[in-house]
Amino acid sequence: MSCLWDEVLAVLPPRLEDLRLEFSRTVDKSLVFLLRQIVELLYEGQDIVKCLQLSQTIIDFSWEKLNIGTWREVGKEWRRVYSHGCLFKAVCLCKEKTAVREAIETCDMGLLMGATILDNILIRLVKVLQNHKTTMKRPLEDAASHQEPSRKKPSVVPMIQEIRTAMAVPRVRCPSLEHFRAQYLIPQKPVILEGIVDHWPAVRDCKWSVDYIRDIAGCRTVPVELGSRYTDEQWSQTLMTVDEFIEKYILDQEEPNPIGYLAQHQLFEQIPELRQDIDIPDYCCLGAGDEDEITINAWFGPMGTISPLHQDPQHNFLTQVSKGTTSADVANIQQHCKGQFMVVGQKYIRLYSPEQTAKLHPHPTQLLHNTSQVDVENPDLVNFPEFELADFQECTLRPAEVLFIPVKYWHYVRSLDISFSVSFWWT
Ligand SMILES: O=C(O)CCC(=O)C(=O)O
């Protein structure tokens, strides 16, 4: 294996002068001075201990700025400063081969909380570090391998709803662009598209087993939602590695409380290897927006995650990807695919057209005005009597199926298995 340190230095601009540290006047001069000092140490002196200390100072100082007020109020310049701090700290950590995991964690913090800097240098640095991660152990790996898998004993068994034929979302197999446009996009009618993602490596090669996801992304830090629905008071968000998330919320056979949901808007930007396994559906070209305006979201979680009834300001192709597991997770195995045990992830989805809005009792607050107050599968009909009168459609979305949810269509989603979905928001 080539020398990690050389590879890391090769990611940095070749000369000190190329690493331009220019910030607006919002950023104190003393801080910019500190950043320049770090760069000089890195390029010339290579006093790594001091460099590491100074980088941590930059991180701590800018972290304070990131945590004042709401996220929208945080100046982009402070996010750039934070990312620089993370970059320099991560580089310093690489001098110690044993700190590769911490270096990746640091890059992820820069990616999640900072801004893009130096032509996406943090993504490029992680790629290098990932190649050296073979020497790293998954923190929970040992403990897990000695445990007998026990059968999941959910305290609440989610109802698997019979789909009522009259309300079933129609299905169509590989429609032409014109057919889709005329029959579904223009009249804004939901439909399940079959056969349109069969070529995705994630689907065709049954690639997304839990082992694969751990291999590609196990040591990456990502935001995880805790709580079965975001309208609950106890709901919160936290950061953890994908390994921790999988151990705690996917493979743990006891019903985890609260439920953890890796519901992320940036996952595919943060982990480009996963992005290579999927593709933007061709039908998105029928929209008015550009391809780079499409938001791709990941939804990875255990059985029982619920997205409360809500609407979004864009069209959506919600795509169910079959999701894999380790052979230990026998309780959930439903399909055997190319020698790998796979779990078939399915979701129950309820849809209400925008015309039904008044009967759905949206939350009165500005923050949650796109979310209904009604618990769809256990409605409080005393407080929300009109809900019963609202017309809806429903479906069970199975692996390799894509649900077209027109703009502003209300949707409620409950996972029936461990499940990995990808949604594309487009206009
Ligand atoms: O799959 C889920 O839980 C939610 C999906 C969703 O709400 C969306 O893609 O907008």
The ligand as an SDF file (V2000), in Angstrom:
LIG
                    3D

 10  9  0  0  0  0  0  0  0  0999 V2000
  -39.9770    7.2970    2.4680 O   0  0  0  0  0  0  0  0  0  0  0  0
  -40.2900    8.0890    3.3370 C   0  0  0  0  0  0  0  0  0  0  0  0
  -40.3590    7.8040    4.5330 O   0  0  0  0  0  0  0  0  0  0  0  0
  -40.6640    9.5110    2.9770 C   0  0  0  0  0  0  0  0  0  0  0  0
  -40.4870    9.8750    1.5490 C   0  0  0  0  0  0  0  0  0  0  0  0
  -40.9260   11.2830    1.2890 C   0  0  0  0  0  0  0  0  0  0  0  0
  -41.6850   11.8430    2.0350 O   0  0  0  0  0  0  0  0  0  0  0  0
  -40.4380   12.0040    0.1180 C   0  0  0  0  0  0  0  0  0  0  0  0
  -39.6680   11.4680   -0.6710 O   0  0  0  0  0  0  0  0  0  0  0  0
  -40.8410   13.1880   -0.0190 O   0  0  0  0  0  0  0  0  0  0  0  0
  1  2  2  0
  2  3  1  0
  2  4  1  0
  4  5  1  0
  5  6  1  0
  6  7  2  0
  6  8  1  0
  8  9  2  0
  8 10  1  0
M  END
$$$$
